[in-house]
Amino acid sequence: MASDSRLLVPGTTTWRNARADRLTPIVDAAAYFRHLRTALLHARSSVLFIGWEFDTRIKLAPDDPVAGLPEELGPFLSELIHRRPGLSVRVLQWNLGLLGTLLRGTTPFYLLNWMSARRFTFRLDGAHPAGASHHQKIVVIDDVLAFCGGIDVTDDRWDTSEHRDGDGHRVRPSGRTYAPFHDATVAVDGDAAAALGDLARERWRRATGERIAPPAPAKHDTWPAGLAPLLRDVEVGITRTEPAYRDRPAIREVEQLYLAAIQRARRTIYFESQYFAARCIVEALAGRLAETNPPEVVIVNPDRARGWLEESAMGRGRTRALHYLAAADHSGRCRFYQPITAGGAPIYVHAKVMIVDDDVLRIGSSNLNNRSMGFDTECDLAVEAAGMPGREAAFAATVRAFRARLLAEHLGTVAEVVEVAVQDDGGSLIRTIEQLRARGGKTLVPIEMPKSAGIVPLPDGELLDPEQAEPVWRAAWHAARGRIASLRRRASS
């Protein structure tokens, strides 16, 4: 049963709690991009994209084109605006992400801006401290449907949940292939979608000075056909990170919710994250693992960060975090895993998921690194059993089934097999994973915990994972150096 106390508290762990008539996670970008395209086709007045990076050349559904419509995102949006005289589309991207955008050859956004003039607007968001980034990934359609999570509408993201070796659709617009990629986002409607619209419009105002009026109340339904809701009539907590900037104080709801959820856990804490280097998270988990009867902690990570520059900071941070947890984990209740394909290739984990017991489900843009706790702009969505009085048991069953679906994807099986195994193993995720991964093929591989030699002190934030701002010239230099190194590696491969 869920705790009687609420975890999602506006002003502390959330910005706002709002009802959604329908809510569902969407796992992996192939499904997300397909449902996004369907929803865009139903847009009537307003589409607002908020993101870290965009690429107009990507195909939203490369295996399922729509007759009469362009496949690439930029021409698709242009045609959509042409067909809908009342529709405006706005795109807001982090300004330092522009470097990657230009090096990827995505200047068609500017061409599209000229072509569509009044009803298509692309802007850069520089309203942040030096060195920080805008990392939210949000799309709001007519204030009646919104997507919020970890998936950027850019290249290198599209993949199916099968993560097949050699999938011919997993190719950049340049023609180069990329590695398997795992990610997640959430779709919501109702008041929760309208609340995300308010958040997105405020971001736009801060970046551009333009105040956008909310769209008129919509009578049409933009929820994609074929997207089954996981939950209905649920209270959604919207939780943010915003760094202090000019006259705006810092907002650390993301961090507060992580810490409160870790403290709340009784049996299991399940994470999927791109990184694992946040000092506050490591210390909180170590505190729980040091208890007499600690909860199990399972963390699914990629084998390494993308690019040498990120790996030099985030990889080193994870190594220190592993040492720290190993010293506290006297009961062997903490495990790290990386997913691999049937052919043994690493699957890059970009999803940001937290599931605590059967009570809390959280998906968003925040990573388990220092930046996401207080330096970058983030937005996560969370739901809890305590927000569903009289329906706690049904909520718990739904959360268990979703967690089983995630583990089944990683373990190359089906959710029903995972659910039965967890039940047979007395609720232990670790025993279940160890049992099912032994079958080989597409599976989870342990990231070995180091042998403990006592507590290893955790340092302040790394250069690329700071807990406070760094000079803007240094951030820009790091971004340029990392991108140039990546291009050189591609050219020599």
N, C-alpha and C positions, 0 to 999 in steps of 0.2 A: 504493500500500500504506500501511497505517496505521503510525504510529510505534511503535517497540517499547515506549516508555515509556507508562505509564498517565496519563491526564488526570484520571480520577475517583478521587481519593485520599481515603478517609475521614479526617476530622480536619483536612483542608486545603481541598480543593475540594468535598467532599461531607460531609454528616452521616453518612450510611449508604449502603452499596450493598446492594441486595437483588434477588433474582431475580424476574422476572415470566415466567409461562408465556406470557402474551400482552400485547402492548403495541401501542397504535395511537393516533396523533394523530387528533383530531376537529376539523375545520375548520368554523368558523362555528356560531353558536348554534342555528340551526334543526336541524342534525344532532345537536348535543350535547343539547339539551333533549329531543329525541325518544328518543335512546338512554338518557338519564337516566330518563325516565319508564318505559321498558321495564325498566330495572334495578330501579327502586323497586318495581315490581309483583312482583318476585321476592324482595324483602327479607323476612327472617324474624325477626330479633332486634334489629338495631341500624342506624340511619341517623344519621350525624353530618355536618351541614353546617357548614363553616367559611367565612366570607366577609366581604367588605368591605361589602356591602349586599344585602338581599333584598327581594323584592316578592311578596307572596302572591297578587296579582291577575293575574299573568302566566299565559298559557296555554302549556304546555310544547310542545304540538303543535297549533297553531291550525288547521292544514289536515288534521288526522288525529285527530279525537276518538275515544275509546274508549266504546263503548256501555255505559251504566250507571255511568260514572265522571264526576265533575265535571271540567271543563276547567281551571279556575283552580287554581293551585298550592296555596293554603291549603285549600280544600274537598277537593282531591284528597288531600292528606296526611291530613286528618281522616278521610276515608272509608277510607284505607289502614289507619290505626290501628284503626278500627272493625272492619275485616275480619280483622285479624291481632292477636289478643289478646296475643301474645308480643312484639310489635314496639314499640320505643321510638324516638322521633325527637327529636333535639336539634339546635338551631340556635344558632350563635354568631356574632354580628355585632360589628364594630368599633363602639365606643360613640359616637364622634363621627359615624359614619355614620348614627346615629339621626336626626340633624337632617334629612338628606335623606329618610330613611324616612318621618318624620312629615309632611314637606311633600309627599311623594308620596301621602300618604293610606294608608299600609300598616299602620295599626293593627290590621287583622284578625289579625296575628300574635299580638297580646295576647288577642284574643277566642278564638283557637284554643288558646292556652295555658290559658285558663280552662276551655274546653270539654273538653279532653283530659286536663287535670290531670296525673296521674302519668306518662303516657306521651308527652306532648309538652312540651318545655321550650325556651323561647326566652330567651337570655341575651345581655347586652352585655359586650364585652371591653374593659375599661379598663386592662388590665395592660400599659401602655406608657409611655414618657416623654411629657412634655407636648409636644403638637404632632405626635407620630408617629402613624402609622396601622397597623392590622392589614390587610394587603393580600392575604393568601393566599386562594386560591379552591379549596377542597377539599371533596369529598363522599366519604365512606367508607361502604360498605354491607356489613354483616356481616363486615368485615375480609377479604372475599374479592374485592372489586372496589372500585376507587377512581378518582376523576377528579381531576386536578390540572392547573391551567393558568391561563388569563387570563380565563375567562368567568364573570362574576357571574350568579347566578340572580336576575335583576332585570329591570326594564323597559329599553327602548332597546337591547337586546342581540340579540333574535331577528332573524336574516336568513339567507337562503340564500346559497350560494356564487355564484349568478347575480347577486346584488345588482341585481335588476331595478328600473328606474325605476318609481315609482308602485306598488310592491308593496302591495296592500291589507292584507296581514297585518302590515306593519311599522307598527304603531300602538300607542301607549301605552294602558294601561287607561283613561286619561282620555278617549280618543278622538282625541287629537292624533297626527299622523304624526311620524316621525323619519327621519333620514337613513340611507342604507346603512351597514352596520356589519360589519367584518371582524374575526374573532377566532379563537382556537385553544385547545384543551385536550388532555389526554392521558388515555386509559383504561389502567389496569394491573390485573392480578390477581396471585395468588400472594403470595409474601413481600413484594413491593413494596407491595401493597395493605395488608397487615398492618402494615408499617412506617409507612405514612401514617396508619393507625389509631392507632398509638402517638403520632405527632406531634400528631394532632388531639385525642387524649385529654389529652395534656399541656397543650395550649392551653386546653382546657376546665378543667382543674384549676387552672391559674394564674388564670383569669378568675373562676371560681366557688367554688373551694375543694373542689369535689366530685371524688372519684376514681372514675372509671368503670372497671369491670373489662372486659377484652377479652371479646368474645362467645365462646361455646363454639365449638370448631372446627366449621365448616360443611361439610356434605356436598353441598349444592345448588350449582348453577352460576347465578350472576347475570349472567354476561356476556351483553349484549344480542344477540339473534338479529339477523342482518343486519349486525353490526359486524365487518368482516373485520380480523383482526390484521395490523398491518404487520410486526411482528417476533414471533418465538417464542423462548422460552427465552433471555432476554436479561438481563444485569445492568444494573440501573437505579441511577443515582446520584441521590440526593435531596439537594438543595443549598438552603441557607437563608440568609436575612438575619434577624438579630434585634438590635435595639439594646440597649445596656447598660441594665439596669433593676434597681434595688435591688441584690440580691446576685448578679444574673446578668450575666456578662460579655457583651460584644458578640460576635456571630457574623457573619462576613463571607464565608461560603463562596460566595455568589452572585458577589461581586466577584472573589474569587480564581479562580473557574472562568472567568469572562469573560476575565480577564487571561491566564490560562494558555492558553485556547483561541485568543486572538488571537495570542499568541506562537507557538503550534503551527502556525498556518495556513501553507500553502505556496502554494496556488493561489487559493482563493476564501474570502471571509467574507460570508455572507448574513444580514442581519438583517431582521426585521419588528418594529417597536416603535412604541408610542404617542408616545414622546418621544425626543429625542436631545440630552441635556444633561449626561451624567455626565462629570465632568472626567477621572476615571481612564481611562475608555473612550476618550475623545477623544485623550488623550495617548498611550495605547498604540497606537491606530490610526495616529496621526501618526508615531510611531516606525517602524511597519512601512512606511508609505507613503514614508518618506524613504529606504528602502533602495534598493539598485541595481536589484533585481528584485523589487518588492513584490507581494504577493497582490492580487487584485481585491477591492474592498469595495463591496457593493451594500446599500443601506439603504432599506427601504420604510417611509415615514412617512405620517401624514395631512397634509393641506395646512396645517392649523393645529390648535392645541389647542382643546378644547371650553371655551367660555366665556372672557370677557375676562380673568378673573383668572388662569386657567391660562396663557393665551396671553401675558400680560404677563411671566410668569416663564419658562415652558418655551419659548415662541417666541423670546424674547430669548436664552435659553441656546443654542437650536439655531443661531441666527444667528452667535453667537460661535464655536460649535463648527465651523460651516461655514468660517468665515474661517481658523480654526486648521488645519483639514485641508487647505484649499486651498493654504496656504503650504507644506505638506509634500508635497503630491501632485504631484511633478515629472513623473510618468509618465502622468498622466490615468487613474489606476486606481481612482478613487473616484467613485461616483455615488449620488445620492439621487433617489428617485422617489415620487410619490403616485399611488394608483389612482383612476380615475374610471369612472363607469358609461357605458353606451352613449350615454346622453343628455348626458354631460359633467358629471354631478353628482359631487362628491367623495365617495369611500368612506372612512369613518372607520376608521383602522387602530388596533385595540386589542390585536391579537395580540402576543405576546412570544416570538419565534422566533429561534434562532441555528443556522445550519448552517455548519460549517467543513469545507472540502474535501468529501470523501465519507466522512469519518471520525467526525464528531460531530454529533449532533442534540440540540437542547435546546429545551424549551418550558416555560413556567411563568408566574408572576405578575409577575416582575421587569421593570421598565422600564429603559431606558437613561437614567436620571436619577440624581442624587445620592441621593435618598431611598431608592431601591431598593438602593443599595450598602451602606448602614449605618444607616439611620434608620427605615425601615418594616419590618414583618414580611413576608417573602416566602418562596415555595417554588417551585423549579423541578425538573423531572425531566430527566435527560440520559442518553444512551447513546452508546457509542463502539465503534469497530471493534476496539480493543485488548482489549475485554472479550469478544470472540467469536473465540477462536483457531481457525484452520482455516476460519472462515466470513467472513473479512474481505472477500473479493470479493463475496459475496452481500450482505453488509451495505452495502457501497459502492453496489451497484446499487440497493438499496432506498432509500437516502438520496437518491441522484440522482433516482430516480423521484418521491419525495415533494417534493423541491425543485421539480421540473418541474411537479408538480401545483399547487403554490402559485403559481408564475409563470404557469401556464396560466390559473388563475382570474383573475389580475390582467390578463392580456393578452387575455382573451376568446377563448382557443383551447383545445386539448386537450394533455395532458401529453406525448403521443407527438410532437407537433409541436415542443414545446420541447426534448425530449431530442435529437431529430435535429438541431435547429438548434444546440444547444450542442456536439454532436459535430462538426458541420460547421464551427463557428467555433473549433475548436481548444480547446474547454473554456471559452471566454470567456463569462461571463454578461452582461457589458456589451454585447458585440457582438450577442449573441442578443436581448437586450431591445430594443436599438436597431433591429434588423431587424424584429422582430415588432410592436413598438408602432407602427411606421410605417403599419400597416394601418388604424389609426383604430378607432372604436367604443369598446368597453370596453377600457381600456388603462392603461398606466403613463405618467405625464407627468413629465418631469424637474423636480426642485426645483433650480434653478440654483445651482451653486457660485459664490461671489463671486470676482472677480478678486483675486489675492493681492497684498497690499501689505506682506508680511512677517508674521511671527508676531504674532497678536493675543493678549495675555495672557488666560488663562482665570481668571475670578474665583472666589472661594469660593462656596459654595452660595447661590443666590438665596433670597429671603424665603420663597417657597413650595416651594423645592427645596433645603432645607438639608442640610448634612453633619453638623449637630448639632441639638439640641433648641431650640425656641423656646418662649416662654411660652404656657401653655395658653389664656389669655384671647385671645392674638393668633390662635392657630390656630382657636379657636371663632368669633372675629369674622370671620376670612377665610372660613370655611366658610359662615356665615350670610349674609355680604354677597354671596358668589358665588351662593348659592341664591336669594336675594331678587332679585338682578339678572336671573337666568335666568327667574324667574317673571314679572317685569315685562316682559321681552322677549316671552315667550309671550302674555301678556295683550294686548300691543299689536300682535301679528302677526295 
